[in-house]
Amino acid sequence: MRSLLAVPIVGTAVFVSFAHAQLSLDLELPKSTLVKRESLSFDLENTLQWGGTYRAKFKIGTPGQFISLSVPTRPSDILWVPASNSSTCEETTLENYGPCSFGGFDAESSSSFKSTKRSFHNDYGTNRTGAPMYANGVEFKDEIKLGDISLSNLTMGHADNVTNGIIPKVSLLYSDEYDAKDKSFIYQLWSQGHIPTLGYSVWLGSQTAKAGQLHLGGIDTSKYEGDLISFDTETFVLKLPLTSLSASSPTGTDELDSQLPISISLAMGTALSVLPQDLAWEIWAIAGVTTVTRGYLPLIPCSRRESEGIFTLEFGGERGVKINMTMKELVLDEGIYDPKLFPTDDEPLCVFGITNSTNWAGWLLGEAFFRSAYTAVDLDNKKIAIAPARIDADPDKSEVVAFNGNGAPIPSATQLSNQPTAAVEPTSEPSISDWSKTGKTYKAAEGFASLSTDDGSPSTSPSSGGGGIGLSTAAKAGIGVGAGLGAIIVMAGAFLVWRRGHRQGYKPTATSQEWTGKPELSGDGVGYDAAIKPHEIPAQSELTGEHPVSAVPQEVGGRERPAELCGGVNNT
C-alpha cells in the first residue's frame, strides 16, 4: 500500500496521500508555515521574483545539503547540481545571481556519494553576448530527500564546469521511450513506492498568492470549476490543441483566429507565453501594449492590471474547455520585472505576459495559463486534463483524490471524444507586418482601458485606439518580423539571470534554516538588497549579439524537442 506525502517546491507544492499514494507541495513566499496534511508538514517558499520560477528545496547527500531546484513542466535529461567548489560557485555572491545562487553541492562532504565515472554535458545555446552556456561534469548516485521523502541511488549530474545564465532544475516529465529510469526523479518516486502512478496536478493560485500546490499522484477537486477535460498529449512535452481565442470587455467581444488552430506546449517555470506573431500582435492592440523594448519585451501601463477585459482560450473546439486569462494574471507583477527597468515620463510600465514568435517550435503557454487553469497530467497514458482554476481558492482546504493505482486514468477527468488535431506547424504565414498597426479595429479595446477601482467606479487608462499603438523611440528602432523568438529568448534570459525586483517584504536568511558556510550557497537564494536594485536596459547590440540563441528544435538524448526559452539543450 502506497501512502500520502507532502513535498516542497519553491513556487510549487506537493502532498501525497494513499490508499494509493500521492504527493502535494505548497508554493509559498518564505515564511514559517506548515502544509496541513495528515502525515507530513513542511516550511515552503516561493521565488517568483526570479522571473516566475517555482522551486523545491531538496537535501542531497549524507548528511543532506540544501539545494533549491526549479520545477518546470519542460524536458530535462538529468537533474544536475552545481559543484560548490566550481569557479562559478566560488564567484557567486548575494549580488551575483547564477546557477549556484540557490545552493551548491560538495561531493566530498557526502558519505553516500558514488561517481559513475560517466561524464555529462548539457548545452544551453548562447547568452546575450553570444557566449556558450553549458553545464559539464560527472554523473553520480546519491541520496536525495524532498521533505520526508527519500530516494536512493538517483543518478544526477555533478557540474564542476557550469556557466552563469542557467539554473538547475528537476523535470516533471518522463518518457519510457526516451528517458533513463535511473535519472528521472518522478519515475523514481513511483518505482520506489512513493506515488501510485506517473501522474500529478498543478494549482498555482493568483499571481499575488502566497501559496500554490502541486499534487504528485493525485488531484485536488476543490481547486477547479466545472469538469476536467482530458486530451491526448506527449510525455516529453505537454501539448494542447488551441482552437480559438477571443477578447471580451464591457464594450464588446472580438474573435481572434489569426493562425489558429495550433498545437501549443505548456511551460510552467516560464513567465512569458509565446504565441504566433499575428495573434500576439492583435492581443497587444486590444490589451493596450504601448511600447516594446529592443529585446522584444511588450510593455503595458501597470494600471492595466485592473482592466475588466479578459482573453478566453478555447481548447478542443466547442466541446472542449474554455480558460479565461484576466489582466491581473497577464500584467506581470513588479516583483518579477521591476518597472524601474523601463523608465518613462508617463505612468509606470510593466511587462505584458504574452509575446510573439514566427517560429512554431517556440509557441508555449507560461505561468499566466497555469494560474488560470487547473492542470492534471497522466504520463502513463499520455493524457493531460484541464479545467478553469479557482484562482482564489483557500490553499489550506483541499479535497484530494489519488490516482487509483498504477496506470490509472486522471481521477474525475472526462476524455474529449473526437479530439481535433491541431497543426504542429502553422498553416498560414503572418499577414501583419507592423505590430503597431494591425489594420483592424476591435470592439473590446475600449473596454480593456476601463479599470476597476476600489470603490467600484470605472476609470480609464490611456488607450491604443484599436489597431494603432503609440510607440516609444526604442520600439520603433527595432521591431522585425523575423527577429521573433531569438530576441525574445535573449531578452527573457537576460532578465531572468539579472537581479530583478523582489516581492516586498521577502528577505532571505540562511540562519533561520540552520545553514552554514557561504550564505549565497545555502539554497536560500540571493540577497534582498541585491534583488531590488534596478538595472539599465542594455543596448540593442548587447541584447542580440552576433550569435542568437537557437530557436529550432534541438536533438536531446535521441529525441527532437522544441528549444526552451533559455535555449536548446544538447545532452551528450
C-alpha positions in Angstrom: 0.0 0.0 0.0 1.4 3.3 -1.0 1.0 6.4 1.1 0.3 10.2 1.1 3.3 12.6 1.2 4.0 16.3 1.0 6.9 17.8 -0.9 8.4 21.3 -1.1 8.7 23.2 -4.4 9.8 26.7 -4.4 6.9 28.2 -6.2 5.1 24.9 -6.2 3.9 22.5 -3.5 3.0 18.8 -3.2 1.1 16.4 -1.0 0.9 12.7 -1.2 -1.9 10.6 0.1 -2.9 7.0 -0.5 -4.5 4.1 -0.1 -2.8 4.9 -3.3 -0.1 7.5 -2.7 0.1 11.0 -3.8 2.4 13.9 -3.2 1.4 17.5 -2.6 3.6 20.6 -2.4 2.6 24.1 -1.3 4.2 27.0 -3.1 4.6 29.9 -0.8 6.6 33.0 -0.1 9.3 32.5 2.5 7.6 32.4 5.9 7.2 29.9 8.6 4.1 27.9 7.6 3.1 24.3 7.6 1.5 22.2 4.9 -1.7 20.9 6.6 -1.8 17.3 5.6 -2.3 14.1 7.5 1.2 12.8 7.7 3.9 15.4 6.8 4.4 19.2 7.1 7.0 21.5 5.5 8.2 25.0 5.5 7.9 26.1 1.9 8.9 29.2 -0.1 8.4 30.8 -3.5 10.9 32.5 -5.7 8.6 34.2 -8.2 10.8 37.2 -8.1 13.2 35.3 -10.4 11.0 35.6 -13.5 8.3 33.1 -12.4 10.4 30.1 -11.4 8.8 27.7 -9.0 11.3 25.8 -6.8 11.5 22.9 -4.4 14.0 22.7 -1.6 15.9 19.4 -1.6 18.5 17.8 0.5 21.2 15.8 -1.4 23.9 13.5 0.1 24.7 12.3 3.6 24.4 14.4 5.6 21.9 16.3 3.4 22.9 19.5 1.8 20.2 22.0 1.0 19.7 22.9 -2.7 16.7 24.6 -4.3 15.8 23.4 -7.8 13.5 24.8 -10.4 10.5 22.6 -11.1 9.3 23.1 -14.7 7.0 21.2 -17.0 9.7 21.2 -19.6 12.2 18.5 -20.6 15.4 18.0 -18.7 17.6 15.0 -19.3 19.3 14.8 -16.0 19.0 16.5 -12.6 22.3 18.3 -12.2 23.6 20.3 -9.3 26.5 22.8 -9.4 29.7 21.8 -7.6 30.2 24.1 -4.7 34.0 24.2 -5.5 33.4 25.2 -9.1 34.7 28.6 -10.2 31.2 29.7 -10.9 30.0 28.9 -7.3 33.2 30.4 -5.8 32.4 33.6 -7.6 28.8 33.6 -6.7 27.8 36.3 -4.2 24.5 37.6 -2.9 24.8 40.3 -5.5 25.7 38.0 -8.4 22.8 35.8 -9.4 23.8 32.5 -11.1 23.3 28.7 -11.1 24.8 28.5 -7.5 22.5 31.2 -6.0 20.2 28.5 -4.6 22.8 26.1 -3.4 25.9 24.2 -4.4 26.8 20.6 -3.7 30.0 19.5 -2.0 30.6 15.9 -3.1 33.5 15.3 -0.7 31.2 16.0 2.2 28.7 13.3 1.3 29.5 9.8 2.6 26.9 8.3 0.2 28.3 10.0 -3.0 29.2 7.4 -5.7 30.6 8.6 -9.0 29.6 6.5 -12.0 32.7 7.7 -13.9 30.5 8.8 -16.8 30.6 12.4 -17.9 27.7 14.5 -18.9 27.4 17.6 -21.0 24.3 19.9 -21.3 24.5 22.6 -23.9 22.1 25.5 -23.4 22.9 27.6 -26.5 24.4 31.0 -26.2 23.8 34.0 -23.9 23.1 37.6 -24.9 26.7 38.3 -25.9 27.0 35.1 -28.0 29.0 33.2 -25.4 28.1 29.5 -24.9 26.0 28.4 -21.9 26.6 24.8 -20.5 26.8 22.5 -17.6 29.5 19.9 -17.7 30.7 17.3 -15.1 30.3 13.7 -14.0 27.3 11.6 -13.2 26.9 10.3 -9.7 24.4 8.4 -7.5 23.4 9.7 -4.1 20.5 10.1 -1.6 18.1 12.9 -2.4 15.4 14.0 0.0 12.3 16.2 -0.5 10.7 16.8 2.8 10.5 13.3 4.4 10.6 11.5 1.1 13.9 9.9 0.5 15.1 8.4 -2.8 18.2 6.2 -3.0 20.6 5.8 -6.0 19.1 8.5 -8.2 21.6 9.3 -11.0 22.4 13.0 -11.1 25.0 15.3 -12.6 27.7 17.0 -10.6 28.5 20.1 -12.6 32.0 21.3 -11.8 32.1 23.3 -15.0 29.0 25.5 -15.3 28.3 28.9 -16.8 26.1 31.7 -15.5 22.8 32.2 -17.2 21.3 28.7 -16.4 19.7 27.2 -13.3 19.4 23.6 -12.2 16.0 22.0 -12.5 14.1 18.8 -11.8 11.7 18.0 -14.6 8.1 16.8 -14.1 8.2 14.9 -17.3 9.2 11.3 -18.0 9.1 9.2 -21.2 9.7 5.4 -21.1 10.8 5.7 -24.7 13.4 8.4 -24.2 14.3 8.8 -20.6 16.7 6.8 -18.4 14.8 5.5 -15.5 17.7 5.9 -13.1 17.9 9.6 -13.9 14.2 10.5 -13.7 13.1 11.9 -10.3 9.4 11.4 -10.9 10.0 7.8 -12.2 12.0 7.0 -9.1 9.2 8.4 -6.9 6.9 5.9 -8.5 9.3 2.9 -8.6 10.3 3.3 -5.0 6.7 3.4 -3.9 6.0 7.0 -3.0 3.3 7.7 -5.6 0.8 5.3 -7.2 1.5 6.3 -10.8 3.3 8.7 -13.1 0.8 11.5 -12.6 0.4 14.8 -10.9 -1.7 18.1 -10.9 -0.8 21.8 -10.6 -2.6 24.7 -9.0 -0.7 28.0 -8.6 -3.4 30.4 -7.3 -3.2 34.1 -8.3 -0.1 36.0 -9.2 0.0 37.6 -5.8 -1.0 34.4 -3.8 1.4 33.2 -1.2 0.6 29.5 -1.8 0.0 27.1 -4.7 0.0 23.3 -4.9 1.5 20.5 -7.0 0.0 17.1 -6.2 2.1 14.2 -7.2 -0.1 11.1 -7.6 -3.4 12.9 -7.2 -5.7 15.9 -7.9 -7.5 18.4 -5.6 -11.1 18.7 -6.6 -11.5 21.9 -4.6 -9.2 23.9 -6.9 -11.1 23.9 -10.1 -14.6 24.7 -11.6 -16.6 22.5 -13.9 -15.2 19.3 -15.4 -11.7 18.2 -16.0 -11.5 17.5 -19.7 -8.7 15.2 -20.9 -6.7 15.5 -24.1 -4.0 13.3 -25.7 -0.5 14.7 -25.2 3.1 13.6 -25.3 5.3 12.6 -22.3 8.4 14.6 -23.2 6.5 17.8 -23.9 3.0 18.7 -22.8 0.8 20.0 -25.6 -2.8 21.1 -26.1 -4.9 22.0 -29.2 -5.6 25.7 -29.1 -8.6 26.1 -31.4 -9.8 29.6 -30.8 -9.1 32.8 -28.8 -11.3 35.7 -28.0 -11.1 39.1 -26.2 -14.1 40.3 -24.2 -14.7 43.5 -22.3 -17.7 45.7 -21.4 -17.6 47.2 -24.9 -17.7 44.0 -26.9 -16.1 40.7 -28.0 -13.6 40.0 -30.7 -12.8 36.6 -32.1 -9.1 36.3 -32.9 -8.4 33.5 -35.3 -5.0 34.5 -36.8 -3.0 31.4 -37.5 -5.3 29.1 -35.4 -5.8 26.2 -34.6 -2.3 25.3 -33.4 -0.7 22.7 -31.1 0.9 24.6 -28.2 3.1 23.4 -25.4 2.8 24.2 -21.7 5.7 25.6 -19.7 5.4 26.1 -16.0 8.5 28.0 -14.9 8.3 30.4 -17.8 7.0 33.9 -17.1 6.0 34.8 -20.7 3.7 33.0 -23.0 4.7 32.9 -26.7 2.1 33.0 -29.4 2.1 33.2 -33.2 3.1 36.7 -34.4 -0.3 37.9 -35.8 -2.2 36.5 -32.8 0.1 38.1 -30.3 0.1 41.5 -32.0 -3.7 41.6 -32.1 -3.7 40.8 -28.4 -1.3 43.6 -27.8 -3.5 46.0 -29.7 -6.6 45.1 -27.6 -4.8 44.9 -24.2 -3.1 48.2 -24.6 0.6 47.5 -25.1 2.3 50.8 -25.7 6.0 50.0 -26.0 8.2 47.2 -27.0 11.8 47.1 -25.7 14.7 46.5 -28.0 14.7 43.0 -26.6 11.1 42.5 -27.7 9.5 42.6 -24.3 6.0 44.1 -24.6 5.3 46.8 -22.0 1.9 48.0 -20.8 0.8 50.6 -18.2 0.9 48.8 -14.9 -2.6 50.1 -14.2 -4.0 47.8 -16.9 -3.7 45.1 -14.3 -7.1 46.3 -13.1 -8.7 46.1 -16.5 -12.1 44.4 -16.8 -11.1 42.7 -20.1 -10.4 39.0 -20.4 -8.9 36.7 -23.0 -10.6 33.4 -23.5 -8.6 30.4 -24.8 -10.6 27.5 -26.2 -9.0 24.1 -26.4 -10.5 21.2 -28.4 -13.3 23.1 -30.0 -16.9 23.8 -28.8 -17.0 20.6 -26.8 -13.6 21.3 -25.2 -12.5 23.7 -22.4 -12.5 27.5 -22.2 -9.9 29.1 -20.0 -10.2 32.8 -19.1 -7.0 34.7 -18.6 -7.5 38.0 -16.8 -5.3 41.1 -17.0 -4.5 40.6 -13.3 -2.5 37.5 -14.4 -1.2 38.8 -17.7 0.3 42.1 -16.5 3.3 40.7 -14.7 3.9 41.6 -11.1 6.5 44.3 -10.3 8.3 41.7 -8.3 9.1 39.8 -11.5 10.1 42.7 -13.7 10.8 45.9 -11.8 9.2 48.9 -13.6 12.3 50.9 -12.8 13.9 49.0 -15.6 11.6 50.7 -18.0 11.9 54.5 -17.2 9.1 56.6 -18.6 7.7 60.1 -18.1 4.2 58.7 -18.0 2.7 56.1 -15.7 4.9 53.1 -14.8 5.2 50.3 -17.4 5.0 46.6 -16.6 5.8 43.6 -18.8 2.8 42.1 -20.5 2.8 38.3 -20.2 2.3 37.4 -23.9 5.0 37.9 -26.6 5.3 36.7 -30.2 7.3 34.4 -32.4 7.3 33.3 -36.0 8.9 30.0 -35.0 6.3 27.4 -34.2 8.7 25.4 -32.1 8.7 28.2 -29.5 5.0 28.6 -29.1 4.1 28.0 -25.5 1.8 28.9 -22.6 3.6 30.1 -19.5 2.6 30.7 -15.9 -0.4 33.0 -16.6 -2.0 30.0 -18.1 -1.1 27.7 -15.1 -2.6 30.3 -12.8 -5.8 30.3 -14.8 -6.2 26.6 -15.5 -6.0 23.6 -13.1 -3.8 21.1 -14.9 -3.5 17.4 -14.4 -1.0 15.1 -16.1 -1.0 11.4 -16.7 2.3 10.3 -18.1 1.5 6.6 -18.2 -1.4 7.1 -20.6 -0.1 10.3 -22.3 -3.1 12.4 -21.2 -3.4 16.0 -19.9 -6.6 17.3 -18.3 -7.6 20.9 -17.7 -10.4 22.9 -16.1 -10.9 26.6 -15.1 -8.9 27.1 -11.9 -10.4 28.5 -8.7 -7.7 31.1 -8.6 -8.7 32.5 -5.1 -9.4 29.1 -3.5 -8.2 28.6 0.1 -4.8 26.8 -0.1 -5.3 25.3 3.3 -8.5 23.5 2.3 -8.2 20.6 0.0 -10.2 17.7 -1.3 -7.5 15.4 -2.6 -8.3 12.3 -4.7 -5.4 9.9 -5.5 -4.9 8.1 -8.8 -6.4 4.7 -8.4 -3.2 2.7 -8.8 -0.5 2.2 -11.4 -1.7 3.2 -14.9 -5.0 4.5 -13.7 -6.6 7.5 -15.5 -6.8 11.0 -14.1 -9.5 11.0 -11.4 -12.7 12.7 -12.4 -11.5 13.5 -15.9 -13.6 13.1 -19.0 -11.8 12.2 -22.2 -12.7 14.6 -25.1 -14.1 12.4 -27.9 -13.2 13.1 -31.5 -10.4 15.4 -30.3 -9.4 17.8 -33.1 -5.9 17.5 -34.4 -4.2 20.9 -34.4 -1.5 21.6 -36.9 2.0 21.4 -35.4 3.3 23.9 -37.9 1.3 27.0 -38.9 -1.0 26.6 -41.9 -0.6 30.3 -42.9 2.2 32.9 -42.9 2.0 36.0 -40.8 -0.1 38.7 -42.5 0.6 41.7 -40.2 3.9 43.5 -41.0 3.8 46.2 -38.3 2.7 45.3 -34.8 1.7 48.9 -34.0 -0.8 48.9 -37.0 -2.8 45.7 -37.3 -5.2 47.4 -39.8 -8.2 46.3 -37.7 -10.5 47.8 -35.1 -11.5 45.9 -32.0 -14.8 46.3 -30.1 -13.2 45.1 -26.9 -10.2 47.5 -26.9 -12.1 50.4 -25.3 -13.3 48.2 -22.6 -9.8 47.0 -21.8 -9.0 50.6 -21.0 -11.7 50.7 -18.4 -10.2 49.9 -15.0 -11.8 48.6 -11.8 -11.4 50.9 -8.8 -11.6 50.2 -5.1 -15.0 52.0 -4.8 -16.3 50.1 -7.8 -16.5 53.1 -10.1 -14.8 52.8 -13.5 -11.7 54.7 -14.6 -9.8 54.7 -17.8 -6.2 54.1 -18.8 -4.6 55.5 -22.0 -6.0 53.6 -24.9 -4.3 52.5 -28.0 -7.4 53.2 -30.0 -7.8 49.8 -31.7 -5.2 48.7 -34.1 -2.8 51.6 -33.8 -0.4 51.7 -30.8 1.7 54.5 -29.6 5.4 53.6 -29.9 8.4 54.7 -28.0 11.6 55.6 -29.9 13.2 52.4 -28.7 10.3 50.4 -30.0 10.4 52.0 -33.4 14.1 51.2 -33.6 13.9 47.5 -34.0 10.7 45.6 -34.3 11.1 43.0 -37.1 9.1 40.1 -38.2 12.0 37.7 -38.4 13.6 38.6 -35.1 10.8 36.8 -33.1 11.9 34.1 -30.8 15.7 34.6 -30.9 15.4 38.1 -29.4 12.6 37.0 -27.1 14.8 34.3 -25.7 17.8 36.6 -25.3 15.9 39.3 -23.5 13.9 36.9 -21.3 17.1 35.1 -20.5 18.9 38.3 -19.7 16.2 39.4 -17.3 15.8 36.0 -15.7 19.5 36.0 -14.9 19.9 39.5 -13.7 18.7 40.7 -10.3 15.2 42.0 -10.5 12.7 43.5 -8.2 11.9 41.2 -5.3 8.5 40.8 -3.7 8.1 43.3 -1.0 8.9 42.0 2.5 10.9 39.0 1.5 14.4 39.0 3.0 16.0 35.5 2.8 18.1 34.3 5.6 20.3 31.3 6.0 20.5 31.2 9.8 16.7 30.6 10.1 17.2 27.2 8.4 20.4 26.4 10.3 22.5 26.6 7.1 26.2 27.2 7.4 29.0 28.3 5.1 28.6 30.9 2.4 25.0 32.2 2.7 24.9 32.7 -1.1 25.4 28.9 -1.5 22.9 27.9 1.2 20.0 27.1 -1.0 18.2 30.2 0.3 18.7 32.5 -2.7 20.3 35.8 -3.4 20.2 38.8 -1.0 17.2 41.1 -0.8 19.3 44.2 -1.3 20.8 42.9 -4.5 17.4 41.7 -5.8 15.7 45.1 -5.6 18.5 47.0 -7.4 17.3 48.4 -10.7 19.4 47.8 -13.8 19.7 49.7 -17.0 18.3 48.1 -20.2 21.3 47.1 -22.3 22.0 48.4 -25.7 20.5 46.5 -28.6 23.9 45.2 -29.7 24.3 43.7 -26.3 20.9 42.0 -26.4 21.2 40.5 -29.8 24.9 39.6 -30.1 26.4 38.1 -33.1 25.2 34.6 -32.3 21.4 34.5 -31.5 20.1 31.7 -29.3 19.0 28.7 -31.3 15.2 28.6 -31.7 14.9 25.5 -33.8 14.1 22.0 -32.4 17.1 20.5 -30.6 18.2 16.9 -30.6 18.3 15.9 -27.0 19.2 12.4 -25.8 17.9 10.9 -29.1 14.7 13.0 -29.3 13.7 16.1 -31.0 12.3 18.8 -28.7 11.3 22.4 -29.0 14.1 24.7 -27.8 13.4 26.1 -24.3 13.3 29.8 -23.7 16.8 29.6 -22.3 18.0 27.9 -25.5 18.2 24.4 -26.9 19.7 21.7 -24.7 22.0 19.1 -26.0 23.0 16.3 -23.7 25.9 14.1 -24.6 
